[in-house]
Amino acid sequence: MDTTYYLATRIQRLLASIIDGLILITITFPLMYFTLTLSSSIIEVFFISLLSYLIFILINYKFLVDDGQTIGKKILKIKIVNLEGEVPSKKHLSIRYFLLFILHKLPLTGMARTIMGILALINILFIFGKDKRCIHDHIAKTIVIKSDD
């Protein structure tokens, strides 16, 4: 890949995240509606959340490993690349999306939820740095750039 690239804008990343979030909601709500009750345990909620997230990853798997894109990123014409500008390895994509699940999707209660919420907010606020990278990008050694297509 040509080493010249342009970072995705914060708005592009936000809109892609919203689109992906809407897709995740369309997976999660029916699963929760048909499987959980008001008396469901946090463990049951955790497994439904995990299953929903895994389905979301499976839906986006080919896009992610081929182009570094989810459906939202594809629509907004941005993609995830490693620091050399190539599609990240499956290992780095796994790290990135595992961290996102832990920070943003893991169902917790009480003080644990508060702490994870603070960490999720710090993760997001890192986007305002010069390199426009969240903490999960730094850990996974990825950046989000504008796509050629």
Backbone bond lengths (Angstrom), bond angles and torsions (degrees), N, CA, C in turn:
res aa  C-N    CA-C-N  psi(-1)  N-CA   C-N-CA  omega(-1)  CA-C   N-CA-C  phi
1 M - - - 1.457 - - 1.519 109.11 -
2 D 1.291 116.06 144.15 1.457 121.91 173.88 1.529 107.51 -59.41
3 T 1.321 117.50 136.49 1.457 120.26 -178.02 1.522 113.41 -78.42
4 T 1.335 118.11 -2.01 1.457 121.31 175.38 1.519 108.51 -88.50
5 Y 1.300 115.91 122.27 1.458 120.33 177.37 1.523 108.18 -148.85
6 Y 1.310 114.85 162.52 1.455 121.26 179.67 1.518 108.63 -118.45
7 L 1.314 115.35 131.56 1.455 119.47 179.26 1.519 110.47 -63.25
8 A 1.316 115.39 143.64 1.466 120.57 173.63 1.520 108.19 -63.81
9 T 1.305 116.40 148.21 1.458 119.15 177.20 1.527 109.28 -75.52
10 R 1.292 114.81 160.73 1.466 119.27 177.90 1.530 110.10 -63.11
11 I 1.324 116.88 -37.39 1.472 120.78 178.70 1.527 110.58 -64.62
12 Q 1.325 117.87 -42.88 1.471 120.47 177.39 1.520 110.07 -59.03
13 R 1.324 116.99 -45.17 1.461 120.49 -179.56 1.517 110.92 -64.30
14 L 1.331 117.07 -41.86 1.460 120.84 179.28 1.523 111.02 -62.74
15 L 1.327 116.94 -48.16 1.468 120.23 -178.74 1.531 111.39 -64.28
16 A 1.329 117.13 -40.00 1.473 119.98 176.85 1.524 110.28 -62.67
17 S 1.320 116.78 -39.84 1.462 121.15 178.44 1.530 110.80 -65.47
18 I 1.311 116.91 -38.74 1.469 120.40 177.85 1.525 110.03 -64.72
19 I 1.318 117.66 -44.92 1.470 120.87 178.35 1.527 110.03 -60.30
20 D 1.333 116.79 -47.33 1.467 119.99 178.64 1.526 110.92 -62.89
21 G 1.322 116.69 -37.24 1.461 120.35 177.42 1.516 112.26 -63.58
22 L 1.329 116.86 -39.90 1.468 120.58 177.46 1.529 110.97 -64.66
23 I 1.328 116.15 -38.02 1.466 119.85 176.33 1.520 109.88 -64.39
24 L 1.330 116.43 -43.62 1.464 120.56 179.35 1.528 111.20 -62.92
25 I 1.321 116.96 -38.80 1.469 120.95 178.36 1.529 110.70 -63.29
26 T 1.340 116.90 -39.80 1.471 118.70 -179.83 1.522 111.80 -67.39
27 I 1.312 116.78 -19.69 1.468 121.02 174.86 1.528 109.80 -86.25
28 T 1.327 115.97 -46.85 1.463 121.57 -171.90 1.526 113.27 -69.83
29 F 1.330 117.92 -47.38 1.457 119.95 -175.03 1.526 113.14 -57.70
30 P 1.334 119.41 -50.10 1.475 117.46 178.84 1.534 112.87 -61.41
31 L 1.338 116.74 -40.09 1.465 119.10 178.37 1.525 110.92 -60.46
32 M 1.313 116.38 -45.24 1.466 119.75 -179.61 1.526 111.15 -68.79
33 Y 1.320 116.81 -41.13 1.461 120.89 -178.43 1.529 111.67 -60.58
34 F 1.329 116.44 -42.54 1.464 120.06 -175.27 1.521 114.00 -89.68
35 T 1.338 118.33 -7.73 1.465 118.56 -177.16 1.525 114.49 -121.41
36 L 1.315 118.30 -25.05 1.460 119.81 -174.54 1.524 111.16 -106.75
37 T 1.326 114.58 155.45 1.455 121.92 174.89 1.528 107.90 -124.68
38 L 1.317 116.21 175.37 1.465 119.53 178.19 1.528 111.95 -61.84
39 S 1.326 116.35 -23.47 1.467 119.57 -179.11 1.535 112.66 -97.00
40 S 1.315 117.97 11.58 1.465 120.49 179.25 1.519 110.17 -65.35
41 S 1.316 115.02 144.35 1.466 120.29 -179.42 1.525 110.66 -80.69
42 I 1.313 115.65 163.99 1.460 121.19 177.38 1.533 109.92 -62.53
43 I 1.316 117.44 -29.38 1.472 121.36 178.00 1.524 109.56 -65.87
44 E 1.332 117.16 -43.34 1.463 120.60 178.03 1.528 111.04 -63.75
45 V 1.320 116.43 -41.88 1.465 120.87 177.85 1.529 109.68 -63.57
46 F 1.338 116.67 -41.34 1.466 120.99 178.36 1.529 110.59 -57.97
47 F 1.319 117.08 -48.06 1.468 119.59 -177.38 1.531 112.40 -67.16
48 I 1.313 117.72 -35.59 1.467 119.76 175.97 1.527 109.68 -68.07
49 S 1.323 117.43 -40.73 1.474 120.86 177.17 1.522 110.50 -62.55
50 L 1.317 116.44 -44.43 1.464 121.10 178.88 1.527 110.43 -63.22
51 L 1.319 117.40 -45.43 1.461 121.24 178.67 1.529 110.55 -60.28
52 S 1.322 117.34 -44.37 1.469 121.27 178.59 1.519 110.62 -59.52
53 Y 1.329 116.15 -44.94 1.469 120.91 -178.25 1.523 110.40 -66.07
54 L 1.339 116.95 -39.72 1.469 120.32 177.74 1.526 111.14 -64.69
55 I 1.322 117.59 -39.18 1.470 120.87 176.15 1.525 109.34 -63.00
56 F 1.334 116.86 -42.89 1.471 121.10 177.34 1.535 110.27 -58.64
57 I 1.319 117.07 -45.13 1.475 121.26 179.30 1.529 109.61 -63.92
58 L 1.325 117.72 -42.55 1.470 120.15 179.13 1.524 111.80 -62.35
59 I 1.332 116.81 -39.78 1.469 120.76 178.08 1.528 109.85 -60.91
60 N 1.315 116.30 -38.78 1.466 121.81 -176.00 1.525 113.71 -95.29
61 Y 1.332 118.52 -1.74 1.461 122.55 -171.43 1.528 113.24 -53.68
62 K 1.312 117.10 -52.62 1.474 120.19 -177.43 1.527 110.93 -61.33
63 F 1.333 116.53 -43.58 1.470 120.00 177.96 1.534 110.82 -61.45
64 L 1.338 116.26 -41.91 1.463 120.44 -177.97 1.527 112.29 -65.83
65 V 1.327 117.32 -49.31 1.470 119.07 -175.62 1.523 112.30 -76.31
66 D 1.330 117.96 -27.68 1.465 120.01 179.01 1.527 112.65 -83.13
67 D 1.341 116.08 -42.90 1.464 120.06 -170.83 1.523 115.01 -127.94
68 G 1.339 118.29 -3.29 1.455 120.04 -176.81 1.516 112.48 70.62
69 Q 1.330 116.40 32.80 1.457 120.40 -176.48 1.524 111.88 -129.88
70 T 1.321 114.87 148.39 1.457 122.08 164.36 1.527 105.61 -99.51
71 I 1.304 116.93 177.56 1.460 119.49 177.74 1.531 110.25 -59.73
72 G 1.334 116.49 -43.82 1.465 120.11 178.71 1.517 112.46 -61.12
73 K 1.318 116.38 -43.31 1.472 119.69 178.80 1.528 110.83 -67.17
74 K 1.319 116.82 -37.28 1.465 120.25 178.43 1.538 110.28 -62.52
75 I 1.321 116.99 -44.74 1.456 121.59 179.57 1.532 110.69 -62.31
76 L 1.332 116.91 -39.95 1.468 121.26 -177.91 1.527 112.88 -87.56
77 K 1.336 116.88 2.11 1.465 122.53 176.95 1.526 112.94 58.90
78 I 1.351 113.92 47.82 1.457 121.26 173.43 1.520 108.18 -131.75
79 K 1.321 116.47 163.43 1.460 118.74 179.90 1.518 110.84 -153.02
80 I 1.318 114.69 158.74 1.457 122.49 176.90 1.523 107.75 -89.94
81 V 1.321 116.05 132.49 1.462 120.91 174.97 1.521 108.49 -135.60
82 N 1.330 115.46 163.24 1.456 118.86 174.03 1.525 108.67 -80.96
83 L 1.304 117.14 -177.84 1.466 120.48 -175.29 1.522 113.26 -69.49
84 E 1.326 116.73 -12.03 1.468 121.23 175.20 1.525 112.10 -94.22
85 G 1.327 116.73 -0.52 1.461 120.92 178.45 1.515 114.43 88.07
86 E 1.329 117.59 11.01 1.471 122.15 179.77 1.525 109.99 -101.69
87 V 1.327 116.05 160.46 1.465 120.31 174.10 1.530 107.40 -58.53
88 P 1.323 117.53 130.02 1.466 119.94 -178.23 1.527 111.91 -62.82
89 S 1.309 115.16 155.23 1.464 120.62 175.53 1.529 109.15 -66.26
90 K 1.321 115.78 162.32 1.467 120.08 176.84 1.524 110.13 -59.14
91 K 1.323 117.11 -34.53 1.465 121.82 178.66 1.528 110.52 -61.30
92 H 1.330 116.92 -48.72 1.460 119.90 -178.68 1.530 111.95 -69.40
93 L 1.322 117.44 -36.41 1.464 119.90 174.80 1.524 110.31 -64.06
94 S 1.339 116.39 -40.13 1.468 120.51 178.78 1.519 111.10 -62.58
95 I 1.328 116.30 -44.14 1.468 120.52 178.36 1.526 109.54 -59.46
96 R 1.311 115.68 -47.94 1.467 121.79 -177.35 1.525 111.19 -58.73
97 Y 1.326 117.47 -49.16 1.458 120.17 -176.18 1.524 112.78 -78.58
98 F 1.336 118.22 -25.82 1.463 120.59 172.66 1.525 109.27 -65.42
99 L 1.327 116.93 -44.95 1.462 120.52 178.46 1.525 111.24 -61.66
100 L 1.326 116.78 -40.51 1.462 119.66 178.35 1.529 111.12 -63.28
101 F 1.332 117.06 -39.22 1.463 119.64 177.86 1.527 109.83 -63.78
102 I 1.322 116.21 -48.08 1.466 120.21 -178.11 1.531 110.59 -60.59
103 L 1.311 116.89 -46.00 1.466 120.42 -175.23 1.521 114.09 -76.23
104 H 1.317 117.96 -36.03 1.465 119.39 -169.50 1.524 114.99 -116.53
105 K 1.312 118.90 -21.91 1.465 119.70 -172.35 1.524 114.17 -116.22
106 L 1.319 117.32 -15.44 1.459 120.89 -177.07 1.527 110.04 -65.62
107 P 1.333 117.31 119.66 1.464 119.20 -179.20 1.528 110.36 -77.56
108 L 1.307 116.43 116.14 1.458 122.26 178.73 1.518 108.42 -130.87
109 T 1.311 115.86 169.60 1.456 120.72 177.47 1.523 109.49 -131.09
110 G 1.304 115.13 165.08 1.459 122.13 172.90 1.518 114.71 59.89
111 M 1.323 115.62 -140.12 1.455 122.74 -175.79 1.526 111.39 -62.97
112 A 1.331 118.16 -36.01 1.473 120.61 179.09 1.521 109.92 -60.82
113 R 1.340 117.38 -41.65 1.471 121.28 179.20 1.529 110.52 -64.88
114 T 1.333 115.76 -39.68 1.462 120.33 178.87 1.523 110.68 -63.53
115 I 1.309 116.68 -46.22 1.470 120.85 179.74 1.518 110.55 -62.84
116 M 1.339 117.40 -45.98 1.466 120.29 179.59 1.524 110.80 -65.74
117 G 1.324 117.59 -34.61 1.450 120.97 176.25 1.522 112.11 -63.15
118 I 1.321 115.67 -40.91 1.473 120.21 177.27 1.521 110.01 -65.29
119 L 1.338 116.98 -44.39 1.466 120.39 178.36 1.531 111.35 -63.24
120 A 1.330 116.86 -39.11 1.473 120.76 177.81 1.523 110.21 -63.59
121 L 1.329 116.83 -40.56 1.460 120.32 178.57 1.531 111.14 -65.27
122 I 1.326 116.92 -43.52 1.471 120.39 177.14 1.521 110.01 -60.71
123 N 1.337 117.04 -42.87 1.466 121.97 177.57 1.525 110.14 -54.37
124 I 1.320 116.49 -49.58 1.464 121.50 -177.93 1.528 111.38 -66.51
125 L 1.322 116.85 -40.50 1.468 119.99 -176.70 1.533 112.99 -64.34
126 F 1.318 117.02 -22.66 1.461 120.27 177.14 1.531 111.63 -61.09
127 I 1.333 117.75 -19.56 1.469 121.71 179.19 1.528 110.96 -61.13
128 F 1.319 117.18 -20.61 1.460 120.58 -178.94 1.524 113.33 -84.24
129 G 1.329 116.75 2.38 1.458 120.28 172.91 1.520 110.51 -72.16
130 K 1.320 116.24 167.65 1.468 121.35 -177.41 1.527 111.76 -58.02
131 D 1.336 117.09 -37.13 1.471 119.79 -176.55 1.535 113.29 -87.59
132 K 1.337 117.93 1.87 1.475 123.63 176.18 1.534 112.05 53.26
133 R 1.320 116.40 42.75 1.471 121.33 -179.45 1.516 110.32 -118.68
134 C 1.330 115.82 131.38 1.453 121.57 173.41 1.526 108.64 -76.80
135 I 1.326 116.54 169.69 1.468 119.93 178.84 1.518 110.43 -59.07
136 H 1.347 117.32 -40.37 1.469 119.07 -179.64 1.527 111.18 -62.45
137 D 1.332 117.93 -29.90 1.465 120.90 174.80 1.528 110.73 -68.22
138 H 1.318 116.80 -42.81 1.468 120.67 179.60 1.536 110.69 -62.46
139 I 1.326 116.44 -46.60 1.463 120.44 -177.94 1.530 111.03 -65.53
140 A 1.338 116.95 -42.26 1.468 121.01 -179.01 1.529 112.57 -83.50
141 K 1.328 116.53 -2.63 1.470 121.97 -179.23 1.530 111.43 58.10
142 T 1.345 114.68 49.11 1.461 120.72 179.93 1.524 110.39 -126.12
143 I 1.324 114.29 161.36 1.456 122.58 170.62 1.529 106.95 -135.24
144 V 1.313 116.07 162.46 1.464 120.41 176.61 1.518 106.77 -115.53
145 I 1.320 114.95 123.44 1.461 120.99 -175.24 1.525 110.75 -121.94
146 K 1.323 115.09 166.03 1.457 120.01 173.23 1.519 108.41 -72.04
147 S 1.321 115.58 137.48 1.459 122.02 -177.98 1.518 110.39 -88.30
148 D 1.320 115.65 151.40 1.471 120.65 178.53 1.514 112.27 -74.13
149 D 1.345 117.94 -25.48 1.461 119.85 -175.34 1.482 113.45 -97.65
